[in-house]
Amino acid sequence: MTDQKIPWVLISSFKETTNMHDLEKITPLIGELIDDWHADGKIMWSGAFSDNKTSMAVFEGTAQEAKIFYEKYGKICSGILDYHMLQWDAMPLLSILSH
């Protein structure tokens, strides 16, 4: 794997069976995961779409960093959210803004 930082996008949405208790359980854990990402000096933007059931996070990292983040996210959200991560080749937005 390369050490080149590239943009990634993580899309999450509620499963049909997701309930308020599930969300209350995972919300602080997701917050900690994002706080840890920021504490390492990395950039991440995230937010919900207007349906309030789907969210997106955009971040920059190496393939290895993204893989580790995705695995940690999966341990928190598996069974509660549907989620997938893709490399975002659209533009080097985060690289430009971080300089």
mmCIF file as gemmi writes it, N, C-alpha and C atoms, coordinates in Angstrom:
data_model
loop_
_atom_site.group_PDB
_atom_site.id
_atom_site.type_symbol
_atom_site.label_atom_id
_atom_site.label_alt_id
_atom_site.label_comp_id
_atom_site.label_asym_id
_atom_site.label_entity_id
_atom_site.label_seq_id
_atom_site.pdbx_PDB_ins_code
_atom_site.Cartn_x
_atom_site.Cartn_y
_atom_site.Cartn_z
_atom_site.occupancy
_atom_site.B_iso_or_equiv
_atom_site.pdbx_formal_charge
_atom_site.auth_seq_id
_atom_site.auth_asym_id
_atom_site.pdbx_PDB_model_num
ATOM 1 N N . MET Axp A 1 ? 0.842 -1.186 0 1 0 ? 1 A 1
ATOM 2 C CA . MET Axp A 1 ? 0 0 0 1 0 ? 1 A 1
ATOM 3 C C . MET Axp A 1 ? 0.882 1.242 0 1 0 ? 1 A 1
ATOM 4 N N . THR Axp A 2 ? 0.359 2.274 -0.583 1 0 ? 2 A 1
ATOM 5 C CA . THR Axp A 2 ? 1.105 3.51 -0.719 1 0 ? 2 A 1
ATOM 6 C C . THR Axp A 2 ? 0.895 4.431 0.484 1 0 ? 2 A 1
ATOM 7 N N . ASP Axp A 3 ? 1.86 5.313 0.691 1 0 ? 3 A 1
ATOM 8 C CA . ASP Axp A 3 ? 1.745 6.296 1.767 1 0 ? 3 A 1
ATOM 9 C C . ASP Axp A 3 ? 1.109 7.589 1.288 1 0 ? 3 A 1
ATOM 10 N N . GLN Axp A 4 ? 0.656 7.606 0.044 1 0 ? 4 A 1
ATOM 11 C CA . GLN Axp A 4 ? 0.029 8.798 -0.512 1 0 ? 4 A 1
ATOM 12 C C . GLN Axp A 4 ? -1.338 9.008 0.124 1 0 ? 4 A 1
ATOM 13 N N . LYS Axp A 5 ? -1.594 10.239 0.564 1 0 ? 5 A 1
ATOM 14 C CA . LYS Axp A 5 ? -2.906 10.567 1.129 1 0 ? 5 A 1
ATOM 15 C C . LYS Axp A 5 ? -3.867 10.864 -0.012 1 0 ? 5 A 1
ATOM 16 N N . ILE Axp A 6 ? -5.022 10.24 0.063 1 0 ? 6 A 1
ATOM 17 C CA . ILE Axp A 6 ? -6.046 10.404 -0.963 1 0 ? 6 A 1
ATOM 18 C C . ILE Axp A 6 ? -7.398 10.611 -0.279 1 0 ? 6 A 1
ATOM 19 N N . PRO Axp A 7 ? -8.359 11.227 -0.969 1 0 ? 7 A 1
ATOM 20 C CA . PRO Axp A 7 ? -9.676 11.432 -0.365 1 0 ? 7 A 1
ATOM 21 C C . PRO Axp A 7 ? -10.527 10.158 -0.392 1 0 ? 7 A 1
ATOM 22 N N . TRP Axp A 8 ? -11.313 10 0.654 1 0 ? 8 A 1
ATOM 23 C CA . TRP Axp A 8 ? -12.226 8.864 0.809 1 0 ? 8 A 1
ATOM 24 C C . TRP Axp A 8 ? -13.592 9.397 1.185 1 0 ? 8 A 1
ATOM 25 N N . VAL Axp A 9 ? -14.613 8.662 0.85 1 0 ? 9 A 1
ATOM 26 C CA . VAL Axp A 9 ? -15.967 9.014 1.262 1 0 ? 9 A 1
ATOM 27 C C . VAL Axp A 9 ? -16.609 7.777 1.894 1 0 ? 9 A 1
ATOM 28 N N . LEU Axp A 10 ? -17.237 7.989 3.03 1 0 ? 10 A 1
ATOM 29 C CA . LEU Axp A 10 ? -17.926 6.928 3.763 1 0 ? 10 A 1
ATOM 30 C C . LEU Axp A 10 ? -19.402 7.31 3.825 1 0 ? 10 A 1
ATOM 31 N N . ILE Axp A 11 ? -20.243 6.476 3.25 1 0 ? 11 A 1
ATOM 32 C CA . ILE Axp A 11 ? -21.689 6.706 3.235 1 0 ? 11 A 1
ATOM 33 C C . ILE Axp A 11 ? -22.341 5.713 4.197 1 0 ? 11 A 1
ATOM 34 N N . SER Axp A 12 ? -23.197 6.224 5.063 1 0 ? 12 A 1
ATOM 35 C CA . SER Axp A 12 ? -23.901 5.382 6.032 1 0 ? 12 A 1
ATOM 36 C C . SER Axp A 12 ? -25.39 5.677 5.969 1 0 ? 12 A 1
ATOM 37 N N . SER Axp A 13 ? -26.189 4.652 6.2 1 0 ? 13 A 1
ATOM 38 C CA . SER Axp A 13 ? -27.64 4.845 6.26 1 0 ? 13 A 1
ATOM 39 C C . SER Axp A 13 ? -28.238 3.858 7.252 1 0 ? 13 A 1
ATOM 40 N N . PHE Axp A 14 ? -29.391 4.237 7.78 1 0 ? 14 A 1
ATOM 41 C CA . PHE Axp A 14 ? -30.08 3.368 8.726 1 0 ? 14 A 1
ATOM 42 C C . PHE Axp A 14 ? -30.525 2.097 8.027 1 0 ? 14 A 1
ATOM 43 N N . LYS Axp A 15 ? -30.45 0.992 8.745 1 0 ? 15 A 1
ATOM 44 C CA . LYS Axp A 15 ? -31.089 -0.24 8.29 1 0 ? 15 A 1
ATOM 45 C C . LYS Axp A 15 ? -32.585 -0.121 8.599 1 0 ? 15 A 1
ATOM 46 N N . GLU Axp A 16 ? -33.378 -0.952 7.994 1 0 ? 16 A 1
ATOM 47 C CA . GLU Axp A 16 ? -34.824 -0.943 8.263 1 0 ? 16 A 1
ATOM 48 C C . GLU Axp A 16 ? -35.116 -1.185 9.742 1 0 ? 16 A 1
ATOM 49 N N . THR Axp A 17 ? -34.246 -1.932 10.409 1 0 ? 17 A 1
ATOM 50 C CA . THR Axp A 17 ? -34.47 -2.307 11.804 1 0 ? 17 A 1
ATOM 51 C C . THR Axp A 17 ? -33.81 -1.364 12.809 1 0 ? 17 A 1
ATOM 52 N N . THR Axp A 18 ? -33.122 -0.326 12.341 1 0 ? 18 A 1
ATOM 53 C CA . THR Axp A 18 ? -32.44 0.598 13.245 1 0 ? 18 A 1
ATOM 54 C C . THR Axp A 18 ? -33.466 1.342 14.098 1 0 ? 18 A 1
ATOM 55 N N . ASN Axp A 19 ? -33.193 1.391 15.405 1 0 ? 19 A 1
ATOM 56 C CA . ASN Axp A 19 ? -34.097 2.111 16.302 1 0 ? 19 A 1
ATOM 57 C C . ASN Axp A 19 ? -33.31 3.136 17.124 1 0 ? 19 A 1
ATOM 58 N N . MET Axp A 20 ? -34.012 3.939 17.901 1 0 ? 20 A 1
ATOM 59 C CA . MET Axp A 20 ? -33.389 5.011 18.675 1 0 ? 20 A 1
ATOM 60 C C . MET Axp A 20 ? -32.372 4.466 19.674 1 0 ? 20 A 1
ATOM 61 N N . HIS Axp A 21 ? -32.653 3.34 20.283 1 0 ? 21 A 1
ATOM 62 C CA . HIS Axp A 21 ? -31.71 2.739 21.23 1 0 ? 21 A 1
ATOM 63 C C . HIS Axp A 21 ? -30.39 2.402 20.534 1 0 ? 21 A 1
ATOM 64 N N . ASP Axp A 22 ? -30.48 1.855 19.328 1 0 ? 22 A 1
ATOM 65 C CA . ASP Axp A 22 ? -29.271 1.547 18.557 1 0 ? 22 A 1
ATOM 66 C C . ASP Axp A 22 ? -28.444 2.806 18.327 1 0 ? 22 A 1
ATOM 67 N N . LEU Axp A 23 ? -29.109 3.877 17.931 1 0 ? 23 A 1
ATOM 68 C CA . LEU Axp A 23 ? -28.406 5.131 17.647 1 0 ? 23 A 1
ATOM 69 C C . LEU Axp A 23 ? -27.77 5.716 18.896 1 0 ? 23 A 1
ATOM 70 N N . GLU Axp A 24 ? -28.478 5.644 20.017 1 0 ? 24 A 1
ATOM 71 C CA . GLU Axp A 24 ? -27.923 6.141 21.279 1 0 ? 24 A 1
ATOM 72 C C . GLU Axp A 24 ? -26.689 5.349 21.686 1 0 ? 24 A 1
ATOM 73 N N . LYS Axp A 25 ? -26.662 4.087 21.326 1 0 ? 25 A 1
ATOM 74 C CA . LYS Axp A 25 ? -25.531 3.222 21.66 1 0 ? 25 A 1
ATOM 75 C C . LYS Axp A 25 ? -24.295 3.555 20.824 1 0 ? 25 A 1
ATOM 76 N N . ILE Axp A 26 ? -24.474 3.811 19.537 1 0 ? 26 A 1
ATOM 77 C CA . ILE Axp A 26 ? -23.311 3.99 18.666 1 0 ? 26 A 1
ATOM 78 C C . ILE Axp A 26 ? -22.845 5.439 18.534 1 0 ? 26 A 1
ATOM 79 N N . THR Axp A 27 ? -23.724 6.406 18.786 1 0 ? 27 A 1
ATOM 80 C CA . THR Axp A 27 ? -23.366 7.808 18.566 1 0 ? 27 A 1
ATOM 81 C C . THR Axp A 27 ? -22.117 8.237 19.329 1 0 ? 27 A 1
ATOM 82 N N . PRO Axp A 28 ? -22.005 7.961 20.633 1 0 ? 28 A 1
ATOM 83 C CA . PRO Axp A 28 ? -20.782 8.389 21.324 1 0 ? 28 A 1
ATOM 84 C C . PRO Axp A 28 ? -19.53 7.659 20.826 1 0 ? 28 A 1
ATOM 85 N N . LEU Axp A 29 ? -19.682 6.42 20.401 1 0 ? 29 A 1
ATOM 86 C CA . LEU Axp A 29 ? -18.535 5.66 19.9 1 0 ? 29 A 1
ATOM 87 C C . LEU Axp A 29 ? -18.048 6.204 18.562 1 0 ? 29 A 1
ATOM 88 N N . ILE Axp A 30 ? -18.986 6.594 17.707 1 0 ? 30 A 1
ATOM 89 C CA . ILE Axp A 30 ? -18.605 7.211 16.436 1 0 ? 30 A 1
ATOM 90 C C . ILE Axp A 30 ? -17.936 8.556 16.706 1 0 ? 30 A 1
ATOM 91 N N . GLY Axp A 31 ? -18.481 9.306 17.65 1 0 ? 31 A 1
ATOM 92 C CA . GLY Axp A 31 ? -17.877 10.587 18.026 1 0 ? 31 A 1
ATOM 93 C C . GLY Axp A 31 ? -16.441 10.429 18.491 1 0 ? 31 A 1
ATOM 94 N N . GLU Axp A 32 ? -16.18 9.414 19.301 1 0 ? 32 A 1
ATOM 95 C CA . GLU Axp A 32 ? -14.818 9.139 19.772 1 0 ? 32 A 1
ATOM 96 C C . GLU Axp A 32 ? -13.896 8.772 18.618 1 0 ? 32 A 1
ATOM 97 N N . LEU Axp A 33 ? -14.393 7.974 17.692 1 0 ? 33 A 1
ATOM 98 C CA . LEU Axp A 33 ? -13.602 7.569 16.533 1 0 ? 33 A 1
ATOM 99 C C . LEU Axp A 33 ? -13.212 8.792 15.697 1 0 ? 33 A 1
ATOM 100 N N . ILE Axp A 34 ? -14.154 9.683 15.477 1 0 ? 34 A 1
ATOM 101 C CA . ILE Axp A 34 ? -13.873 10.905 14.712 1 0 ? 34 A 1
ATOM 102 C C . ILE Axp A 34 ? -12.943 11.825 15.499 1 0 ? 34 A 1
ATOM 103 N N . ASP Axp A 35 ? -13.159 11.944 16.803 1 0 ? 35 A 1
ATOM 104 C CA . ASP Axp A 35 ? -12.27 12.762 17.633 1 0 ? 35 A 1
ATOM 105 C C . ASP Axp A 35 ? -10.838 12.246 17.58 1 0 ? 35 A 1
ATOM 106 N N . ASP Axp A 36 ? -10.67 10.932 17.612 1 0 ? 36 A 1
ATOM 107 C CA . ASP Axp A 36 ? -9.331 10.337 17.51 1 0 ? 36 A 1
ATOM 108 C C . ASP Axp A 36 ? -8.693 10.677 16.169 1 0 ? 36 A 1
ATOM 109 N N . TRP Axp A 37 ? -9.476 10.645 15.108 1 0 ? 37 A 1
ATOM 110 C CA . TRP Axp A 37 ? -8.98 10.994 13.768 1 0 ? 37 A 1
ATOM 111 C C . TRP Axp A 37 ? -8.474 12.442 13.77 1 0 ? 37 A 1
ATOM 112 N N . HIS Axp A 38 ? -9.29 13.343 14.325 1 0 ? 38 A 1
ATOM 113 C CA . HIS Axp A 38 ? -8.904 14.755 14.383 1 0 ? 38 A 1
ATOM 114 C C . HIS Axp A 38 ? -7.703 14.973 15.298 1 0 ? 38 A 1
ATOM 115 N N . ALA Axp A 39 ? -7.624 14.239 16.393 1 0 ? 39 A 1
ATOM 116 C CA . ALA Axp A 39 ? -6.518 14.394 17.342 1 0 ? 39 A 1
ATOM 117 C C . ALA Axp A 39 ? -5.173 14.078 16.699 1 0 ? 39 A 1
ATOM 118 N N . ASP Axp A 40 ? -5.192 13.24 15.68 1 0 ? 40 A 1
ATOM 119 C CA . ASP Axp A 40 ? -3.964 12.913 14.951 1 0 ? 40 A 1
ATOM 120 C C . ASP Axp A 40 ? -3.653 13.949 13.873 1 0 ? 40 A 1
ATOM 121 N N . GLY Axp A 41 ? -4.392 15.064 13.86 1 0 ? 41 A 1
ATOM 122 C CA . GLY Axp A 41 ? -4.147 16.128 12.899 1 0 ? 41 A 1
ATOM 123 C C . GLY Axp A 41 ? -4.723 15.877 11.52 1 0 ? 41 A 1
ATOM 124 N N . LYS Axp A 42 ? -5.648 14.945 11.422 1 0 ? 42 A 1
ATOM 125 C CA . LYS Axp A 42 ? -6.261 14.608 10.135 1 0 ? 42 A 1
ATOM 126 C C . LYS Axp A 42 ? -7.599 15.332 9.992 1 0 ? 42 A 1
ATOM 127 N N . ILE Axp A 43 ? -7.987 15.557 8.746 1 0 ? 43 A 1
ATOM 128 C CA . ILE Axp A 43 ? -9.217 16.285 8.437 1 0 ? 43 A 1
ATOM 129 C C . ILE Axp A 43 ? -10.339 15.304 8.1 1 0 ? 43 A 1
ATOM 130 N N . MET Axp A 44 ? -11.537 15.598 8.614 1 0 ? 44 A 1
ATOM 131 C CA . MET Axp A 44 ? -12.731 14.841 8.24 1 0 ? 44 A 1
ATOM 132 C C . MET Axp A 44 ? -13.926 15.779 8.329 1 0 ? 44 A 1
ATOM 133 N N . TRP Axp A 45 ? -14.744 15.763 7.295 1 0 ? 45 A 1
ATOM 134 C CA . TRP Axp A 45 ? -16.011 16.476 7.304 1 0 ? 45 A 1
ATOM 135 C C . TRP Axp A 45 ? -17.113 15.44 7.244 1 0 ? 45 A 1
ATOM 136 N N . SER Axp A 46 ? -18.148 15.656 8.048 1 0 ? 46 A 1
ATOM 137 C CA . SER Axp A 46 ? -19.25 14.702 8.029 1 0 ? 46 A 1
ATOM 138 C C . SER Axp A 46 ? -20.561 15.419 8.321 1 0 ? 46 A 1
ATOM 139 N N . GLY Axp A 47 ? -21.638 14.807 7.889 1 0 ? 47 A 1
ATOM 140 C CA . GLY Axp A 47 ? -22.949 15.364 8.159 1 0 ? 47 A 1
ATOM 141 C C . GLY Axp A 47 ? -24.042 14.51 7.558 1 0 ? 47 A 1
ATOM 142 N N . ALA Axp A 48 ? -25.254 14.807 7.985 1 0 ? 48 A 1
ATOM 143 C CA . ALA Axp A 48 ? -26.424 14.055 7.531 1 0 ? 48 A 1
ATOM 144 C C . ALA Axp A 48 ? -27.022 14.699 6.287 1 0 ? 48 A 1
ATOM 145 N N . PHE Axp A 49 ? -27.661 13.882 5.473 1 0 ? 49 A 1
ATOM 146 C CA . PHE Axp A 49 ? -28.438 14.378 4.349 1 0 ? 49 A 1
ATOM 147 C C . PHE Axp A 49 ? -29.813 14.799 4.862 1 0 ? 49 A 1
ATOM 148 N N . SER Axp A 50 ? -30.605 15.414 4.023 1 0 ? 50 A 1
ATOM 149 C CA . SER Axp A 50 ? -31.899 15.957 4.445 1 0 ? 50 A 1
ATOM 150 C C . SER Axp A 50 ? -32.891 14.891 4.901 1 0 ? 50 A 1
ATOM 151 N N . ASP Axp A 51 ? -32.672 13.637 4.524 1 0 ? 51 A 1
ATOM 152 C CA . ASP Axp A 51 ? -33.585 12.58 4.975 1 0 ? 51 A 1
ATOM 153 C C . ASP Axp A 51 ? -33.342 12.182 6.427 1 0 ? 51 A 1
ATOM 154 N N . ASN Axp A 52 ? -32.255 12.661 7.015 1 0 ? 52 A 1
ATOM 155 C CA . ASN Axp A 52 ? -31.855 12.347 8.39 1 0 ? 52 A 1
ATOM 156 C C . ASN Axp A 52 ? -31.717 10.852 8.648 1 0 ? 52 A 1
ATOM 157 N N . LYS Axp A 53 ? -31.527 10.084 7.588 1 0 ? 53 A 1
ATOM 158 C CA . LYS Axp A 53 ? -31.288 8.648 7.702 1 0 ? 53 A 1
ATOM 159 C C . LYS Axp A 53 ? -29.978 8.256 7.041 1 0 ? 53 A 1
ATOM 160 N N . THR Axp A 54 ? -29.419 9.168 6.268 1 0 ? 54 A 1
ATOM 161 C CA . THR Axp A 54 ? -28.201 8.909 5.515 1 0 ? 54 A 1
ATOM 162 C C . THR Axp A 54 ? -27.184 9.989 5.845 1 0 ? 54 A 1
ATOM 163 N N . SER Axp A 55 ? -25.926 9.582 5.981 1 0 ? 55 A 1
ATOM 164 C CA . SER Axp A 55 ? -24.874 10.561 6.243 1 0 ? 55 A 1
ATOM 165 C C . SER Axp A 55 ? -23.656 10.25 5.389 1 0 ? 55 A 1
ATOM 166 N N . MET Axp A 56 ? -22.786 11.239 5.313 1 0 ? 56 A 1
ATOM 167 C CA . MET Axp A 56 ? -21.574 11.086 4.528 1 0 ? 56 A 1
ATOM 168 C C . MET Axp A 56 ? -20.419 11.715 5.289 1 0 ? 56 A 1
ATOM 169 N N . ALA Axp A 57 ? -19.291 11.048 5.264 1 0 ? 57 A 1
ATOM 170 C CA . ALA Axp A 57 ? -18.056 11.602 5.807 1 0 ? 57 A 1
ATOM 171 C C . ALA Axp A 57 ? -17.023 11.604 4.692 1 0 ? 57 A 1
ATOM 172 N N . VAL Axp A 58 ? -16.313 12.705 4.568 1 0 ? 58 A 1
ATOM 173 C CA . VAL Axp A 58 ? -15.241 12.83 3.591 1 0 ? 58 A 1
ATOM 174 C C . VAL Axp A 58 ? -13.962 13.08 4.368 1 0 ? 58 A 1
ATOM 175 N N . PHE Axp A 59 ? -12.945 12.294 4.079 1 0 ? 59 A 1
ATOM 176 C CA . PHE Axp A 59 ? -11.684 12.448 4.793 1 0 ? 59 A 1
ATOM 177 C C . PHE Axp A 59 ? -10.524 12.106 3.881 1 0 ? 59 A 1
ATOM 178 N N . GLU Axp A 60 ? -9.34 12.464 4.336 1 0 ? 60 A 1
ATOM 179 C CA . GLU Axp A 60 ? -8.136 12.188 3.572 1 0 ? 60 A 1
ATOM 180 C C . GLU Axp A 60 ? -7.225 11.3 4.407 1 0 ? 60 A 1
ATOM 181 N N . GLY Axp A 61 ? -6.657 10.294 3.767 1 0 ? 61 A 1
ATOM 182 C CA . GLY Axp A 61 ? -5.736 9.405 4.451 1 0 ? 61 A 1
ATOM 183 C C . GLY Axp A 61 ? -5.115 8.43 3.471 1 0 ? 61 A 1
ATOM 184 N N . THR Axp A 62 ? -4.134 7.712 3.949 1 0 ? 62 A 1
ATOM 185 C CA . THR Axp A 62 ? -3.539 6.666 3.126 1 0 ? 62 A 1
ATOM 186 C C . THR Axp A 62 ? -4.523 5.507 3.025 1 0 ? 62 A 1
ATOM 187 N N . ALA Axp A 63 ? -4.266 4.607 2.125 1 0 ? 63 A 1
ATOM 188 C CA . ALA Axp A 63 ? -5.128 3.427 1.994 1 0 ? 63 A 1
ATOM 189 C C . ALA Axp A 63 ? -5.146 2.638 3.299 1 0 ? 63 A 1
ATOM 190 N N . GLN Axp A 64 ? -4.004 2.537 3.962 1 0 ? 64 A 1
ATOM 191 C CA . GLN Axp A 64 ? -3.93 1.801 5.228 1 0 ? 64 A 1
ATOM 192 C C . GLN Axp A 64 ? -4.725 2.513 6.317 1 0 ? 64 A 1
ATOM 193 N N . GLU Axp A 65 ? -4.592 3.842 6.409 1 0 ? 65 A 1
ATOM 194 C CA . GLU Axp A 65 ? -5.353 4.603 7.406 1 0 ? 65 A 1
ATOM 195 C C . GLU Axp A 65 ? -6.855 4.462 7.164 1 0 ? 65 A 1
ATOM 196 N N . ALA Axp A 66 ? -7.265 4.532 5.907 1 0 ? 66 A 1
ATOM 197 C CA . ALA Axp A 66 ? -8.684 4.394 5.571 1 0 ? 66 A 1
ATOM 198 C C . ALA Axp A 66 ? -9.19 3.001 5.925 1 0 ? 66 A 1
ATOM 199 N N . LYS Axp A 67 ? -8.384 1.995 5.649 1 0 ? 67 A 1
ATOM 200 C CA . LYS Axp A 67 ? -8.773 0.615 5.964 1 0 ? 67 A 1
ATOM 201 C C . LYS Axp A 67 ? -8.969 0.439 7.469 1 0 ? 67 A 1
ATOM 202 N N . ILE Axp A 68 ? -8.048 0.964 8.249 1 0 ? 68 A 1
ATOM 203 C CA . ILE Axp A 68 ? -8.14 0.855 9.707 1 0 ? 68 A 1
ATOM 204 C C . ILE Axp A 68 ? -9.374 1.598 10.218 1 0 ? 68 A 1
ATOM 205 N N . PHE Axp A 69 ? -9.598 2.815 9.709 1 0 ? 69 A 1
ATOM 206 C CA . PHE Axp A 69 ? -10.773 3.583 10.119 1 0 ? 69 A 1
ATOM 207 C C . PHE Axp A 69 ? -12.053 2.819 9.788 1 0 ? 69 A 1
ATOM 208 N N . TYR Axp A 70 ? -12.126 2.266 8.583 1 0 ? 70 A 1
ATOM 209 C CA . TYR Axp A 70 ? -13.31 1.537 8.134 1 0 ? 70 A 1
ATOM 210 C C . TYR Axp A 70 ? -13.551 0.297 9.004 1 0 ? 70 A 1
ATOM 211 N N . GLU Axp A 71 ? -12.503 -0.397 9.372 1 0 ? 71 A 1
ATOM 212 C CA . GLU Axp A 71 ? -12.65 -1.575 10.235 1 0 ? 71 A 1
ATOM 213 C C . GLU Axp A 71 ? -13.172 -1.177 11.61 1 0 ? 71 A 1
ATOM 214 N N . LYS Axp A 72 ? -12.643 -0.097 12.172 1 0 ? 72 A 1
ATOM 215 C CA . LYS Axp A 72 ? -13.122 0.379 13.476 1 0 ? 72 A 1
ATOM 216 C C . LYS Axp A 72 ? -14.582 0.826 13.381 1 0 ? 72 A 1
ATOM 217 N N . TYR Axp A 73 ? -14.909 1.532 12.315 1 0 ? 73 A 1
ATOM 218 C CA . TYR Axp A 73 ? -16.282 1.988 12.092 1 0 ? 73 A 1
ATOM 219 C C . TYR Axp A 73 ? -17.219 0.785 11.982 1 0 ? 73 A 1
ATOM 220 N N . GLY Axp A 74 ? -16.784 -0.225 11.271 1 0 ? 74 A 1
ATOM 221 C CA . GLY Axp A 74 ? -17.582 -1.43 11.102 1 0 ? 74 A 1
ATOM 222 C C . GLY Axp A 74 ? -17.857 -2.147 12.412 1 0 ? 74 A 1
ATOM 223 N N . LYS Axp A 75 ? -16.872 -2.173 13.304 1 0 ? 75 A 1
ATOM 224 C CA . LYS Axp A 75 ? -17.073 -2.815 14.607 1 0 ? 75 A 1
ATOM 225 C C . LYS Axp A 75 ? -18.132 -2.083 15.422 1 0 ? 75 A 1
ATOM 226 N N . ILE Axp A 76 ? -18.216 -0.778 15.233 1 0 ? 76 A 1
ATOM 227 C CA . ILE Axp A 76 ? -19.201 0.025 15.956 1 0 ? 76 A 1
ATOM 228 C C . ILE Axp A 76 ? -20.588 -0.106 15.327 1 0 ? 76 A 1
ATOM 229 N N . CYS Axp A 77 ? -20.659 -0.041 14.009 1 0 ? 77 A 1
ATOM 230 C CA . CYS Axp A 77 ? -21.935 0.131 13.303 1 0 ? 77 A 1
ATOM 231 C C . CYS Axp A 77 ? -22.532 -1.129 12.701 1 0 ? 77 A 1
ATOM 232 N N . SER Axp A 78 ? -21.771 -2.206 12.649 1 0 ? 78 A 1
ATOM 233 C CA . SER Axp A 78 ? -22.255 -3.431 12.025 1 0 ? 78 A 1
ATOM 234 C C . SER Axp A 78 ? -23.567 -3.874 12.662 1 0 ? 78 A 1
ATOM 235 N N . GLY Axp A 79 ? -24.539 -4.182 11.844 1 0 ? 79 A 1
ATOM 236 C CA . GLY Axp A 79 ? -25.841 -4.621 12.333 1 0 ? 79 A 1
ATOM 237 C C . GLY Axp A 79 ? -26.809 -3.482 12.6 1 0 ? 79 A 1
ATOM 238 N N . ILE Axp A 80 ? -26.292 -2.245 12.652 1 0 ? 80 A 1
ATOM 239 C CA . ILE Axp A 80 ? -27.142 -1.087 12.932 1 0 ? 80 A 1
ATOM 240 C C . ILE Axp A 80 ? -27.273 -0.196 11.701 1 0 ? 80 A 1
ATOM 241 N N . LEU Axp A 81 ? -26.147 0.01 11.014 1 0 ? 81 A 1
ATOM 242 C CA . LEU Axp A 81 ? -26.133 0.855 9.82 1 0 ? 81 A 1
ATOM 243 C C . LEU Axp A 81 ? -25.661 0.059 8.613 1 0 ? 81 A 1
ATOM 244 N N . ASP Axp A 82 ? -26.129 0.459 7.449 1 0 ? 82 A 1
ATOM 245 C CA . ASP Axp A 82 ? -25.522 0.014 6.198 1 0 ? 82 A 1
ATOM 246 C C . ASP Axp A 82 ? -24.468 1.062 5.872 1 0 ? 82 A 1
ATOM 247 N N . TYR Axp A 83 ? -23.31 0.649 5.422 1 0 ? 83 A 1
ATOM 248 C CA . TYR Axp A 83 ? -22.24 1.609 5.164 1 0 ? 83 A 1
ATOM 249 C C . TYR Axp A 83 ? -21.283 1.046 4.127 1 0 ? 83 A 1
ATOM 250 N N . HIS Axp A 84 ? -20.664 1.955 3.407 1 0 ? 84 A 1
ATOM 251 C CA . HIS Axp A 84 ? -19.618 1.57 2.466 1 0 ? 84 A 1
ATOM 252 C C . HIS Axp A 84 ? -18.68 2.757 2.262 1 0 ? 84 A 1
ATOM 253 N N . MET Axp A 85 ? -17.458 2.442 1.91 1 0 ? 85 A 1
ATOM 254 C CA . MET Axp A 85 ? -16.435 3.454 1.727 1 0 ? 85 A 1
ATOM 255 C C . MET Axp A 85 ? -15.853 3.323 0.329 1 0 ? 85 A 1
ATOM 256 N N . LEU Axp A 86 ? -15.61 4.467 -0.274 1 0 ? 86 A 1
ATOM 257 C CA . LEU Axp A 86 ? -15.039 4.504 -1.613 1 0 ? 86 A 1
ATOM 258 C C . LEU Axp A 86 ? -13.92 5.532 -1.669 1 0 ? 86 A 1
ATOM 259 N N . GLN Axp A 87 ? -12.962 5.279 -2.518 1 0 ? 87 A 1
ATOM 260 C CA . GLN Axp A 87 ? -11.958 6.296 -2.787 1 0 ? 87 A 1
ATOM 261 C C . GLN Axp A 87 ? -12.632 7.374 -3.618 1 0 ? 87 A 1
ATOM 262 N N . TRP Axp A 88 ? -12.411 8.614 -3.256 1 0 ? 88 A 1
ATOM 263 C CA . TRP Axp A 88 ? -13.055 9.719 -3.957 1 0 ? 88 A 1
ATOM 264 C C . TRP Axp A 88 ? -12.055 10.365 -4.898 1 0 ? 88 A 1
ATOM 265 N N . ASP Axp A 89 ? -12.179 10.055 -6.17 1 0 ? 89 A 1
ATOM 266 C CA . ASP Axp A 89 ? -11.256 10.57 -7.173 1 0 ? 89 A 1
ATOM 267 C C . ASP Axp A 89 ? -11.724 11.886 -7.779 1 0 ? 89 A 1
ATOM 268 N N . ALA Axp A 90 ? -12.808 12.43 -7.286 1 0 ? 90 A 1
ATOM 269 C CA . ALA Axp A 90 ? -13.41 13.606 -7.918 1 0 ? 90 A 1
ATOM 270 C C . ALA Axp A 90 ? -12.47 14.8 -7.959 1 0 ? 90 A 1
ATOM 271 N N . MET Axp A 91 ? -11.808 15.076 -6.853 1 0 ? 91 A 1
ATOM 272 C CA . MET Axp A 91 ? -10.878 16.198 -6.817 1 0 ? 91 A 1
ATOM 273 C C . MET Axp A 91 ? -10.057 16.114 -5.54 1 0 ? 91 A 1
ATOM 274 N N . PRO Axp A 92 ? -8.884 16.709 -5.554 1 0 ? 92 A 1
ATOM 275 C CA . PRO Axp A 92 ? -8.039 16.696 -4.354 1 0 ? 92 A 1
ATOM 276 C C . PRO Axp A 92 ? -8.44 17.801 -3.38 1 0 ? 92 A 1
ATOM 277 N N . LEU Axp A 93 ? -9.72 17.915 -3.09 1 0 ? 93 A 1
ATOM 278 C CA . LEU Axp A 93 ? -10.261 19.001 -2.285 1 0 ? 93 A 1
ATOM 279 C C . LEU Axp A 93 ? -9.591 19.122 -0.923 1 0 ? 93 A 1
ATOM 280 N N . LEU Axp A 94 ? -9.485 18.031 -0.206 1 0 ? 94 A 1
ATOM 281 C CA . LEU Axp A 94 ? -8.914 18.108 1.134 1 0 ? 94 A 1
ATOM 282 C C . LEU Axp A 94 ? -7.446 18.48 1.086 1 0 ? 94 A 1
ATOM 283 N N . SER Axp A 95 ? -6.728 17.977 0.116 1 0 ? 95 A 1
ATOM 284 C CA . SER Axp A 95 ? -5.312 18.314 -0.014 1 0 ? 95 A 1
ATOM 285 C C . SER Axp A 95 ? -5.138 19.808 -0.237 1 0 ? 95 A 1
ATOM 286 N N . ILE Axp A 96 ? -5.977 20.373 -1.066 1 0 ? 96 A 1
ATOM 287 C CA . ILE Axp A 96 ? -5.895 21.805 -1.354 1 0 ? 96 A 1
ATOM 288 C C . ILE Axp A 96 ? -6.226 22.615 -0.105 1 0 ? 96 A 1
ATOM 289 N N . LEU Axp A 97 ? -7.284 22.25 0.589 1 0 ? 97 A 1
ATOM 290 C CA . LEU Axp A 97 ? -7.721 23.005 1.756 1 0 ? 97 A 1
ATOM 291 C C . LEU Axp A 97 ? -6.803 22.848 2.957 1 0 ? 97 A 1
ATOM 292 N N . SER Axp A 98 ? -6.077 21.763 3.032 1 0 ? 98 A 1
ATOM 293 C CA . SER Axp A 98 ? -5.213 21.541 4.191 1 0 ? 98 A 1
ATOM 294 C C . SER Axp A 98 ? -3.894 22.292 4.083 1 0 ? 98 A 1
ATOM 295 N N . HIS Axp A 99 ? -3.623 22.9 2.936 1 0 ? 99 A 1
ATOM 296 C CA . HIS Axp A 99 ? -2.355 23.638 2.753 1 0 ? 99 A 1
ATOM 297 C C . HIS Axp A 99 ? -2.55 25.113 2.869 1 0 ? 99 A 1
